Amino acid sequence: MEYVYKTAEMPDDYEGRVVVTLIRALPDKKDRGGAVLYIHGYVDYFFQDHLAEKTMEEGYGFFALELRKYGHSFLPHQHFNYCRSMREYDVDITYAIREILACGYREVILLGHSTGGLLASLYAAKGTLREKISAVVLNSPFLEFNTSALKKYVLIPAVSVFSRLFPYLAKKNELSPFYGESIHVSMRGEWNYDLSLKPIEGVPLYLAWLRAVFRAQRCVKKGLDIRVPVLVLSSDRSLYPRVWNEDIHYADVVLNVKDIEKYAFCLGTRITYRTVPGGMHDLFLSRRPIRERALETVFQWLETL
């Protein structure tokens, strides 16, 4: 698979210089005039060649956006994967959509994974170029924190207040280490991605980032009123392992799938929710038969629009 990487300057922010990276898969045949824009999740970047290949086989253009301070867009003076508001990414996504339209595509399908799914939802509802979006596909979107009620409704709102006074205050990341272990080829997985861009141990959990996510999720719960069709996908179950076991390959160990289903219907009135039995948190990184089923679900749904 051949790609063109384009790095673009964004307006400076509170840390100084900002860039984003737009990745375009070079097409080998004429497409149908629409393009998919993939937005990665937290502690993530684009490496899913099979997703680009399948998208182009189905007749769509494929682009992936590596957001500011993630992946190839990270600069040495920045804090990795950091933000103070999810609205910061509106500029990044708007840039990507403008580039896609400049390439001759007439419409854009937003495809977001996890935190990228939260961003795609916010943009489809209120983003600058939302009228250019024809559909939204969400792969295990991060619509709620997967933690206890005490942390969700008391501790996270309380500690996030400190982020205003101490913007870089952080704690140890709470992501399950079993997830990275289950997907990277050096451990128990099959994907050979760059561990400097997507570290197994995660990154510091900045309270400013917690506050940004909390506020964005609150917007979802109030109702986003997305006007275009939305497909929400998740695994059929979540798992909370204390020791390694093979079931980790067949469940979401990052988010609670019941939360995804519950809040999916706050996104708009044209919502389709589907489970992918045996899927991992990133459904497209699941075992081959399962990820193929997830991809087929996406493109069969798009055919109905």
C-alpha positions in Angstrom: 0.0 0.0 0.0 1.4 3.4 -1.0 0.7 6.6 0.9 1.4 10.3 0.6 2.1 12.0 3.9 1.4 15.7 4.1 2.3 17.7 7.1 0.6 21.0 7.5 1.1 23.9 9.9 -1.9 24.8 12.1 -2.2 28.1 14.1 0.1 28.1 17.1 -1.5 27.1 20.4 -0.5 27.5 24.1 2.5 25.2 23.5 3.7 27.0 20.4 4.0 25.5 16.9 1.4 22.9 15.9 1.3 20.6 12.9 -1.1 17.8 11.7 -0.4 15.0 9.3 -2.8 13.9 6.6 -2.2 10.5 5.0 -3.7 9.7 1.6 -3.7 6.2 0.2 -3.0 6.4 -3.5 -5.9 4.9 -5.5 -5.3 2.4 -8.3 -8.7 2.8 -9.8 -11.5 5.3 -10.2 -13.6 5.7 -7.0 -17.2 6.7 -6.6 -16.6 10.3 -5.5 -16.7 9.8 -1.8 -13.8 9.5 0.6 -13.4 8.1 4.1 -11.5 10.2 6.7 -10.1 8.0 9.5 -9.5 9.6 12.9 -7.5 7.5 15.3 -8.0 7.0 19.1 -6.1 8.0 22.2 -2.4 6.8 22.4 -2.7 6.0 18.7 -1.8 6.8 15.1 -2.6 5.4 11.7 -1.1 2.0 10.8 -4.1 0.0 9.6 -3.2 -0.8 6.0 -6.0 -3.4 5.7 -8.5 -0.7 6.5 -7.2 1.5 3.6 -7.1 -1.4 1.2 -10.7 -2.5 2.0 -12.0 1.0 1.7 -10.5 1.5 -1.7 -11.7 -2.0 -2.8 -15.2 -0.7 -2.0 -14.7 2.3 -4.3 -13.9 5.0 -1.8 -10.9 7.3 -1.4 -9.1 6.8 1.9 -7.4 9.4 4.1 -6.2 9.2 7.7 -5.6 12.2 9.9 -2.9 12.1 12.6 -4.1 14.8 15.0 -1.9 17.4 16.6 0.5 16.0 19.3 -0.1 12.4 18.1 1.8 10.1 15.8 3.8 11.8 13.1 2.3 15.2 14.2 4.1 15.2 17.5 6.8 17.8 18.0 9.6 17.7 20.6 8.4 20.8 22.5 4.9 19.4 23.0 3.2 17.1 25.5 2.3 13.8 23.9 -1.4 13.3 23.1 -2.3 16.4 25.1 -5.2 18.8 24.8 -7.3 21.2 27.0 -10.4 21.0 24.9 -11.7 18.5 22.3 -12.6 21.6 20.3 -8.9 22.1 19.5 -9.2 19.4 16.9 -11.9 21.2 14.9 -9.1 23.0 13.0 -7.3 19.7 12.3 -10.4 18.0 10.9 -11.5 21.0 8.9 -8.1 21.1 7.3 -8.4 17.4 6.4 -11.8 17.8 4.9 -10.7 20.8 2.8 -7.8 18.8 1.4 -10.1 15.9 0.6 -12.5 18.2 -1.3 -9.5 19.8 -3.1 -8.6 16.3 -4.4 -12.0 16.2 -6.2 -14.1 14.2 -3.7 -17.7 15.4 -3.3 -18.4 14.1 0.2 -16.7 12.7 3.3 -17.5 9.8 5.5 -16.0 10.3 9.0 -14.7 7.1 10.5 -13.6 7.5 14.2 -12.1 5.0 16.6 -12.5 5.4 20.4 -11.5 9.0 21.3 -11.5 9.6 17.5 -15.1 8.5 17.6 -16.0 11.1 20.2 -14.2 13.7 18.0 -16.0 12.6 14.9 -19.3 12.8 16.7 -18.7 16.4 17.9 -17.5 17.5 14.5 -20.5 16.0 12.7 -22.8 17.9 15.0 -21.0 21.3 15.2 -17.8 21.2 13.1 -17.0 24.0 10.6 -17.5 21.8 7.5 -20.1 19.4 8.9 -22.3 20.0 5.8 -19.7 18.1 3.7 -20.1 15.0 5.8 -22.5 12.4 4.4 -22.2 9.7 7.1 -20.4 8.9 10.3 -19.0 5.5 11.3 -17.9 5.0 14.9 -15.7 2.1 16.0 -16.0 1.6 19.8 -16.5 5.4 20.4 -15.4 6.8 23.8 -18.7 8.1 24.9 -18.3 7.4 28.6 -15.4 6.7 31.1 -15.1 3.0 31.9 -14.8 3.3 35.6 -16.8 3.3 38.8 -19.7 5.7 39.5 -17.7 7.4 42.2 -14.8 8.2 39.8 -17.2 9.1 36.9 -19.5 11.5 38.8 -17.4 12.7 41.7 -13.6 12.2 41.3 -13.1 13.0 37.6 -15.2 16.3 37.8 -13.5 17.3 41.0 -9.8 16.6 40.0 -10.3 18.1 36.6 -10.8 21.5 38.2 -7.1 21.4 39.2 -6.2 21.3 35.5 -7.1 25.0 35.3 -4.5 25.8 37.9 -1.9 23.2 37.0 -2.4 22.4 33.3 0.2 19.7 33.1 -0.7 17.9 36.3 -0.9 14.2 35.5 -1.2 10.8 37.0 -0.3 7.3 35.9 -2.2 6.0 32.9 -5.0 3.5 33.8 -5.3 1.8 30.4 -5.2 -1.9 30.7 -1.7 -3.1 29.6 -3.3 -6.3 28.4 -4.8 -4.4 25.4 -1.4 -3.4 24.0 -0.1 -6.9 24.8 -3.0 -8.4 22.8 -2.4 -6.5 19.6 1.4 -6.0 19.2 3.3 -8.6 17.3 6.2 -8.7 19.8 3.8 -10.0 22.5 0.5 -11.8 21.8 -0.8 -9.9 18.8 -0.3 -9.7 15.1 0.2 -5.9 14.4 3.7 -4.5 13.9 3.2 -0.8 14.8 5.7 1.7 16.1 5.8 1.5 19.9 7.3 5.0 20.1 4.1 6.4 18.6 1.7 3.9 20.4 3.4 2.8 23.6 2.2 -0.3 25.4 2.4 1.5 28.8 0.4 4.5 27.5 1.2 8.1 28.3 0.8 10.3 31.4 -2.9 10.8 32.1 -3.2 14.6 32.1 -6.0 16.1 34.2 -6.6 18.7 31.5 -7.2 15.8 29.0 -9.6 14.2 31.5 -11.5 17.5 31.8 -11.7 17.9 28.0 -13.1 14.4 27.6 -15.5 14.8 30.5 -16.9 18.0 29.0 -17.2 16.5 25.5 -19.0 13.4 26.8 -21.4 15.7 28.7 -22.3 17.3 25.3 -23.0 13.9 23.9 -25.3 13.0 26.8 -27.3 16.2 26.3 -27.8 15.2 22.7 -25.8 16.2 19.6 -28.5 16.2 16.9 -26.2 14.9 14.2 -28.2 15.2 11.0 -26.5 12.5 8.8 -26.7 8.7 9.3 -24.5 7.3 12.0 -23.3 3.7 12.4 -22.1 2.8 15.9 -20.1 -0.4 16.3 -18.9 -2.2 19.4 -17.9 -5.6 20.6 -20.7 -7.7 22.2 -19.0 -7.8 25.6 -16.4 -6.1 27.8 -13.8 -7.9 30.0 -12.0 -6.8 33.1 -9.0 -9.2 33.3 -6.6 -9.3 36.2 -4.3 -11.9 34.6 -3.8 -12.7 30.9 -6.2 -15.1 29.3 -7.2 -15.7 25.6 -10.6 -14.2 26.1 -8.8 -10.8 26.0 -8.6 -11.3 22.2 -12.4 -11.5 22.0 -13.7 -8.7 24.1 -13.3 -4.9 24.7 -10.9 -4.5 27.6 -10.9 -0.7 27.3 -14.5 0.5 27.3 -17.8 -0.8 28.6 -19.9 -1.8 25.6 -23.1 -1.1 27.5 -22.1 2.5 27.8 -21.5 2.7 24.0 -25.0 1.3 23.3 -26.6 3.5 25.9 -25.1 6.8 24.6 -25.1 6.0 20.9 -28.7 7.1 20.7 -27.8 10.5 22.1 -25.9 11.3 18.9 -28.9 11.9 16.6 -32.1 10.5 15.2 -30.6 8.4 12.4 -28.5 5.9 14.5 -27.8 2.3 13.6 -26.1 0.3 16.4 -24.4 -3.0 15.7 -22.4 -5.4 17.8 -19.5 -7.4 16.4 -19.3 -10.7 18.4 -15.8 -11.4 19.6 -14.5 -8.0 18.7 -11.6 -6.2 20.5 -11.7 -2.6 21.4 -10.5 -1.6 18.0 -12.8 -3.9 16.0 -10.6 -3.6 13.0 -7.6 -5.1 14.9 -9.6 -8.2 16.0 -8.8 -11.7 14.8 -9.2 -12.0 11.0 -12.7 -13.4 10.7 -14.0 -10.9 13.2 -12.4 -7.8 11.7 -13.5 -8.9 8.3 -17.1 -9.1 9.6 -16.7 -5.6 11.1 -15.5 -4.2 7.9 -18.3 -5.9 5.9 -20.8 -4.4 8.3 -19.5 -0.9 7.6 -19.6 -1.2 3.8 -22.9 -3.0 3.7 -24.4 -0.2 5.8 -22.9 2.4 3.5 -24.6 0.7 0.6 -28.0 1.2 2.1 -27.6 5.0 2.3 
